[in-house]
Amino acid sequence: MGMIGYYTALPEEEIQQLVSRTKMLEDLDPYNREYLDIDKSWQALYYMLSGDISDGDPPLSYVIPMDQDNLLEFGEFGAFYLTPPQIREAYQAIEAMTRDELLAKYNYNEMLEEAIYPLYGDAEDGEAEQFFDYLYSYFNDIRKYYSKTIVEGKGLVFYIS
């Protein structure tokens, strides 16, 4: 078990209802829609992309959206929305990002020191490389999901469950 990150794409009108607080996310039942599960990679990806635990700058902080300005009441941890323009901005920042460019942002030992979820303990032989591969796999999934969401003209919500 653990804290798993999920994205759910929603029509723009539903995102606007969430923003204006005329609907709550529970009313839209995100659990029974198509979603992307990024397992426990969410905080490590956020940290790797933005260089911070929670106060990163757009557009890279939009990749794992956790900006308090976009916070929605939902479950234990809340949820965060992105509008279609924010998704396009994030996608433009990561669309052509190579494995090497992402690797240049990766510092396993720093993540351990900062207690970035889901890391704990000491680095073992090969663990840093395996963890990067894990993150890179989910990064690619997010990139594909953002591309699909843009084509569909939707916004999205990100939540941890």
ROLUM-315517 format. One record per atom (N, C-alpha, C, CB): residue in one letter; x, y, z. Coordinates in steps of 0.2 Angstrom, whole numbers, padded with zeros to 4 digits, always signed. Glycine has a CB too. Layout:
AXYZ ...
//
This chain:
M+0004-0006+0000 M+0000+0000+0000 M+0004+0006+0000 M-0005+0000+0006 G+0002+0012+0000 G+0005+0018+0000 G+0001+0024-0003 G+0012+0017-0004 M+0004+0029-0004 M+0001+0035-0007 M+0002+0035-0014 M+0003+0042-0004 I-0003+0033-0018 I-0003+0032-0025 I-0006+0039-0029 I-0007+0026-0028 G-0002+0041-0034 G-0004+0047-0038 G-0009+0045-0044 G+0001+0051-0040 Y-0014+0049-0045 Y-0019+0048-0050 Y-0020+0054-0054 Y-0025+0044-0048 Y-0021+0053-0060 Y-0023+0059-0065 Y-0030+0057-0068 Y-0018+0061-0070 T-0035+0061-0068 T-0041+0060-0072 T-0042+0066-0076 T-0047+0058-0067 A-0043+0064-0082 A-0045+0070-0087 A-0052+0071-0087 A-0043+0068-0095 L-0054+0078-0087 L-0061+0080-0087 L-0062+0085-0092 L-0063+0082-0080 P-0068+0085-0095 P-0070+0090-0099 P-0069+0097-0096 P-0078+0089-0102 E-0067+0102-0100 E-0066+0109-0098 E-0072+0112-0094 E-0064+0113-0104 E-0078+0110-0096 E-0084+0113-0092 E-0084+0110-0085 E-0090+0111-0096 E-0082+0104-0084 E-0082+0101-0077 E-0076+0104-0073 E-0081+0093-0078 I-0070+0105-0076 I-0065+0109-0073 I-0067+0116-0071 I-0058+0110-0078 Q-0071+0119-0075 Q-0073+0126-0073 Q-0078+0126-0067 Q-0076+0129-0079 Q-0082+0120-0067 Q-0087+0119-0062 Q-0083+0118-0055 Q-0092+0113-0063 L-0077+0115-0055 L-0073+0113-0049 L-0070+0120-0047 L-0068+0108-0051 V-0067+0124-0052 V-0064+0130-0051 V-0069+0135-0047 V-0061+0133-0057 S-0075+0135-0050 S-0080+0140-0047 S-0084+0137-0041 S-0085+0142-0053 R-0082+0131-0039 R-0085+0128-0034 R-0092+0126-0034 R-0083+0132-0027 T-0095+0126-0040 T-0102+0124-0041 T-0103+0117-0041 T-0105+0127-0048 K-0097+0113-0042 K-0097+0106-0041 K-0091+0104-0037 K-0097+0102-0048 M-0092+0099-0033 M-0086+0096-0029 M-0084+0090-0033 M-0088+0094-0022 L-0077+0088-0033 L-0074+0083-0036 L-0078+0076-0035 L-0067+0082-0034 E-0080+0075-0029 E-0084+0069-0027 E-0090+0069-0032 E-0086+0069-0020 D-0094+0074-0033 D-0099+0074-0038 D-0098+0072-0045 D-0102+0081-0038 L-0092+0072-0047 L-0090+0070-0053 L-0087+0063-0053 L-0084+0075-0056 D-0086+0060-0048 D-0084+0053-0047 D-0078+0051-0051 D-0090+0048-0049 P-0072+0054-0049 P-0066+0053-0053 P-0064+0046-0052 P-0061+0057-0050 Y-0066+0042-0047 Y-0064+0035-0047 Y-0067+0030-0052 Y-0066+0032-0040 N-0072+0033-0055 N-0076+0028-0060 N-0075+0031-0067 N-0083+0028-0059 R-0069+0034-0069 R-0067+0037-0075 R-0061+0034-0077 R-0067+0045-0075 E-0059+0035-0083 E-0052+0033-0086 E-0047+0037-0082 E-0051+0034-0093 Y-0042+0034-0080 Y-0037+0038-0076 Y-0030+0035-0077 Y-0038+0037-0068 L-0025+0039-0075 L-0018+0037-0075 L-0015+0036-0068 L-0013+0042-0080 D-0013+0030-0067 D-0010+0028-0060 D-0002+0029-0061 D-0012+0021-0058 I+0001+0034-0057 I+0008+0034-0057 I+0011+0032-0051 I+0010+0042-0058 D+0008+0027-0048 D+0011+0024-0042 D+0013+0029-0037 D+0016+0019-0044 K+0019+0027-0034 K+0022+0031-0028 K+0027+0036-0031 K+0025+0027-0023 S+0027+0037-0038 S+0032+0041-0041 S+0031+0049-0040 S+0033+0040-0048 W+0025+0051-0038 W+0023+0058-0038 W+0028+0063-0035 W+0016+0059-0036 Q+0030+0062-0029 Q+0034+0067-0025 Q+0041+0067-0028 Q+0034+0066-0018 A+0044+0061-0030 A+0050+0061-0033 A+0051+0064-0039 A+0053+0054-0033 L+0045+0063-0044 L+0045+0067-0050 L+0044+0074-0049 L+0039+0064-0054 Y+0040+0076-0045 Y+0039+0083-0044 Y+0046+0086-0041 Y+0034+0085-0038 Y+0049+0083-0037 Y+0056+0086-0034 Y+0061+0086-0040 Y+0058+0082-0028 M+0061+0081-0044 M+0066+0080-0049 M+0065+0086-0054 M+0066+0073-0052 L+0059+0087-0056 L+0057+0092-0061 L+0058+0099-0059 L+0050+0091-0064 S+0056+0100-0053 S+0055+0107-0050 S+0061+0109-0045 S+0049+0108-0047 G+0064+0104-0043 G+0070+0106-0038 G+0068+0108-0031 G+0074+0111-0041 D+0061+0106-0030 D+0059+0108-0023 D+0053+0103-0021 D+0055+0115-0024 I+0052+0103-0015 I+0047+0098-0012 I+0040+0100-0014 I+0048+0097-0005 S+0038+0107-0014 S+0031+0109-0015 S+0031+0116-0018 S+0028+0109-0009 D+0036+0120-0019 D+0035+0126-0022 D+0039+0128-0028 D+0038+0131-0017 G+0038+0123-0033 G+0041+0123-0039 G+0038+0128-0044 G+0041+0117-0043 D+0041+0130-0049 D+0039+0135-0054 D+0036+0132-0060 D+0044+0140-0056 P+0030+0135-0062 P+0027+0132-0069 P+0032+0134-0074 P+0020+0136-0070 P+0032+0130-0079 P+0027+0125-0081 P+0029+0118-0078 P+0027+0124-0089 L+0035+0117-0076 L+0037+0110-0074 L+0033+0108-0068 L+0045+0110-0072 S+0031+0113-0063 S+0027+0111-0057 S+0020+0109-0059 S+0027+0117-0053 Y+0018+0110-0066 Y+0012+0108-0068 Y+0012+0100-0070 Y+0010+0112-0074 V+0018+0097-0071 V+0018+0090-0073 V+0015+0086-0067 V+0025+0088-0074 I+0017+0087-0061 I+0014+0084-0055 I+0010+0090-0051 I+0019+0080-0050 P+0004+0092-0053 P+0001+0098-0050 P+0000+0097-0043 P-0005+0100-0054 M+0003+0102-0039 M+0002+0102-0032 M+0002+0109-0030 M+0007+0098-0028 D+0000+0114-0034 D+0000+0121-0032 D-0006+0123-0028 D+0000+0125-0039 Q-0005+0126-0023 Q-0010+0127-0018 Q-0016+0132-0021 Q-0008+0131-0012 D-0014+0136-0026 D-0019+0140-0030 D-0024+0135-0034 D-0015+0144-0035 N-0022+0129-0035 N-0026+0125-0039 N-0029+0119-0035 N-0022+0122-0045 L-0029+0120-0028 L-0031+0115-0024 L-0039+0114-0023 L-0029+0116-0016 L-0041+0108-0023 L-0048+0106-0023 L-0049+0102-0016 L-0051+0103-0029 E-0055+0103-0013 E-0056+0099-0007 E-0058+0092-0010 E-0062+0101-0003 F-0054+0087-0007 F-0055+0080-0010 F-0051+0075-0005 F-0054+0079-0017 G-0055+0070-0003 G-0051+0065+0001 G-0047+0068+0007 G-0047+0061-0003 E-0042+0064+0009 E-0037+0066+0014 E-0032+0071+0012 E-0034+0059+0016 F-0030+0071+0006 F-0024+0075+0003 F-0026+0080-0001 F-0019+0071+0000 G-0033+0081-0003 G-0035+0086-0008 G-0033+0083-0015 G-0032+0092-0007 A-0035+0087-0020 A-0034+0086-0027 A-0032+0093-0030 A-0040+0083-0031 F-0029+0093-0036 F-0026+0099-0039 F-0029+0098-0046 F-0019+0099-0039 Y-0031+0104-0049 Y-0033+0104-0056 Y-0028+0108-0060 Y-0040+0107-0056 L-0029+0106-0067 L-0025+0110-0072 L-0030+0111-0077 L-0019+0106-0075 T-0030+0117-0080 T-0034+0119-0086 T-0031+0117-0092 T-0036+0127-0086 P-0034+0117-0098 P-0031+0115-0104 P-0025+0119-0106 P-0036+0115-0109 P-0025+0126-0105 P-0019+0130-0106 P-0013+0128-0102 P-0020+0137-0105 Q-0014+0126-0095 Q-0009+0124-0091 Q-0006+0117-0093 Q-0011+0123-0083 I-0010+0113-0095 I-0008+0106-0098 I-0004+0107-0104 I-0014+0102-0099 R-0006+0112-0108 R-0002+0113-0114 R+0005+0116-0113 R-0006+0118-0119 E+0005+0120-0108 E+0011+0123-0106 E+0016+0118-0103 E+0010+0129-0100 A+0013+0114-0098 A+0017+0108-0096 A+0020+0104-0101 A+0013+0104-0090 Y+0016+0102-0105 Y+0018+0097-0111 Y+0023+0100-0115 Y+0011+0095-0115 Q+0023+0107-0117 Q+0028+0110-0121 Q+0035+0109-0117 Q+0026+0117-0122 A+0034+0110-0111 A+0041+0110-0107 A+0044+0103-0107 A+0040+0112-0100 I+0040+0097-0107 I+0042+0090-0107 I+0042+0086-0113 I+0038+0087-0101 E+0039+0089-0118 E+0037+0085-0124 E+0044+0082-0127 E+0034+0090-0129 A+0049+0087-0128 A+0055+0084-0131 A+0061+0083-0126 A+0058+0090-0136 M+0059+0083-0119 M+0064+0081-0114 M+0067+0074-0115 M+0061+0082-0107 T+0073+0074-0116 T+0077+0067-0117 T+0078+0064-0110 T+0083+0068-0121 R+0079+0058-0110 R+0081+0054-0104 R+0088+0057-0101 R+0083+0046-0106 D+0092+0059-0105 D+0098+0062-0102 D+0097+0069-0099 D+0104+0063-0108 E+0092+0073-0102 E+0090+0079-0099 E+0087+0078-0092 E+0086+0083-0103 L+0083+0073-0092 L+0080+0071-0085 L+0085+0069-0080 L+0074+0066-0086 L+0089+0065-0083 L+0094+0062-0078 L+0099+0067-0075 L+0099+0057-0082 A+0100+0073-0079 A+0104+0078-0077 A+0100+0082-0071 A+0105+0083-0082 K+0094+0081-0070 K+0090+0084-0065 K+0089+0079-0059 K+0083+0086-0067 Y+0092+0073-0059 Y+0091+0068-0054 Y+0097+0068-0050 Y+0090+0061-0058 N+0095+0068-0043 N+0100+0067-0038 N+0097+0063-0033 N+0102+0074-0035 Y+0099+0057-0033 Y+0096+0052-0029 Y+0098+0053-0021 Y+0099+0045-0031 N+0104+0054-0020 N+0107+0056-0013 N+0103+0062-0010 N+0114+0057-0013 E+0102+0067-0014 E+0099+0073-0012 E+0091+0071-0010 E+0099+0079-0017 M+0088+0067-0014 M+0082+0065-0013 M+0081+0061-0006 M+0079+0061-0019 L+0086+0057-0005 L+0086+0053+0001 L+0087+0058+0007 L+0092+0048+0001 E+0091+0063+0007 E+0092+0068+0012 E+0086+0072+0013 E+0098+0072+0010 E+0082+0073+0008 E+0076+0077+0009 E+0070+0073+0011 E+0075+0081+0002 A+0071+0066+0011 A+0066+0061+0013 A+0060+0062+0008 A+0063+0063+0020 I+0062+0062+0002 I+0057+0062-0004 I+0053+0055-0004 I+0060+0064-0010 Y+0047+0056-0004 Y+0043+0050-0004 Y+0044+0046-0011 Y+0035+0051-0003 P+0045+0040-0012 P+0044+0035-0007 P+0051+0032-0004 P+0041+0029-0010 L+0056+0036-0005 L+0063+0034-0003 L+0064+0034+0005 L+0068+0039-0006 Y+0068+0030+0007 Y+0070+0030+0014 Y+0076+0026+0015 Y+0064+0027+0019 G+0080+0027+0020 G+0086+0022+0021 G+0092+0025+0017 G+0085+0015+0020 D+0097+0020+0016 D+0103+0021+0013 D+0102+0019+0006 D+0109+0018+0016 A+0106+0022+0001 A+0107+0019-0006 A+0111+0013-0006 A+0110+0024-0010 E+0108+0008-0009 E+0111+0001-0011 E+0114+0001-0018 E+0106-0005-0009 D+0118-0003-0019 D+0121-0004-0026 D+0116-0004-0031 D+0126-0010-0026 G+0116+0000-0036 G+0111+0000-0041 G+0104+0003-0040 G+0110-0007-0043 E+0103+0004-0034 E+0096+0007-0032 E+0095+0013-0035 E+0096+0007-0024 A+0100+0018-0035 A+0099+0024-0038 A+0097+0024-0046 A+0105+0029-0038 E+0100+0019-0049 E+0098+0018-0056 E+0092+0015-0057 E+0104+0014-0060 Q+0090+0010-0053 Q+0083+0007-0053 Q+0078+0012-0052 Q+0083+0001-0049 F+0079+0016-0047 F+0074+0021-0045 F+0073+0026-0051 F+0076+0025-0039 F+0078+0028-0054 F+0078+0033-0060 F+0074+0030-0065 F+0085+0035-0063 D+0075+0023-0067 D+0071+0020-0072 D+0064+0020-0070 D+0074+0013-0073 Y+0062+0019-0064 Y+0055+0019-0062 Y+0052+0025-0063 Y+0055+0017-0054 L+0056+0031-0061 L+0053+0037-0062 L+0052+0039-0070 L+0058+0043-0059 Y+0057+0037-0073 Y+0057+0039-0081 Y+0051+0035-0084 Y+0064+0036-0084 S+0050+0029-0082 S+0044+0026-0085 S+0038+0029-0084 S+0044+0018-0082 Y+0037+0032-0077 Y+0031+0036-0076 Y+0031+0043-0079 Y+0030+0036-0068 F+0037+0046-0080 F+0037+0052-0083 F+0035+0051-0091 F+0044+0054-0083 N+0037+0046-0094 N+0034+0044-0101 N+0027+0043-0101 N+0038+0038-0104 D+0024+0040-0096 D+0017+0039-0096 D+0013+0045-0095 D+0015+0034-0090 I+0016+0050-0091 I+0013+0056-0090 I+0013+0060-0096 I+0016+0060-0084 R+0019+0060-0100 R+0019+0064-0106 R+0014+0062-0111 R+0027+0063-0109 K+0013+0055-0112 K+0008+0052-0116 K+0001+0054-0114 K+0009+0045-0116 Y+0000+0054-0107 Y-0007+0056-0105 Y-0008+0063-0106 Y-0007+0054-0097 Y-0003+0068-0105 Y-0004+0075-0106 Y-0006+0076-0114 Y+0002+0079-0104 S-0002+0073-0118 S-0003+0073-0125 S-0010+0071-0127 S+0002+0069-0129 K-0013+0066-0125 K-0019+0063-0126 K-0025+0068-0123 K-0020+0056-0123 T-0023+0071-0117 T-0028+0075-0114 T-0028+0082-0118 T-0026+0077-0107 I-0023+0084-0121 I-0023+0090-0125 I-0027+0089-0132 I-0016+0092-0127 V-0026+0083-0135 V-0030+0081-0141 V-0037+0081-0139 V-0027+0075-0144 E-0039+0079-0134 E-0046+0078-0132 E-0049+0085-0129 E-0047+0073-0126 G-0045+0090-0128 G-0047+0097-0126 G-0049+0097-0119 G-0052+0099-0130 K-0046+0093-0115 K-0049+0092-0108 K-0044+0095-0103 K-0049+0085-0106 G-0046+0096-0097 G-0042+0098-0091 G-0041+0092-0087 G-0045+0103-0087 L-0038+0092-0081 L-0037+0086-0077 L-0036+0088-0070 L-0030+0082-0079 V-0037+0083-0066 V-0036+0083-0059 V-0031+0078-0057 V-0043+0082-0055 F-0027+0080-0052 F-0022+0075-0049 F-0024+0074-0042 F-0015+0078-0050 Y-0024+0068-0040 Y-0025+0067-0033 Y-0021+0061-0030 Y-0033+0066-0031 I-0020+0060-0024 I-0017+0055-0020 I-0022+0051-0016 I-0011+0058-0016 S-0021+0045-0017 S-0026+0040-0013 S-0022+0034-0010 S-0032+0038-0018 
//
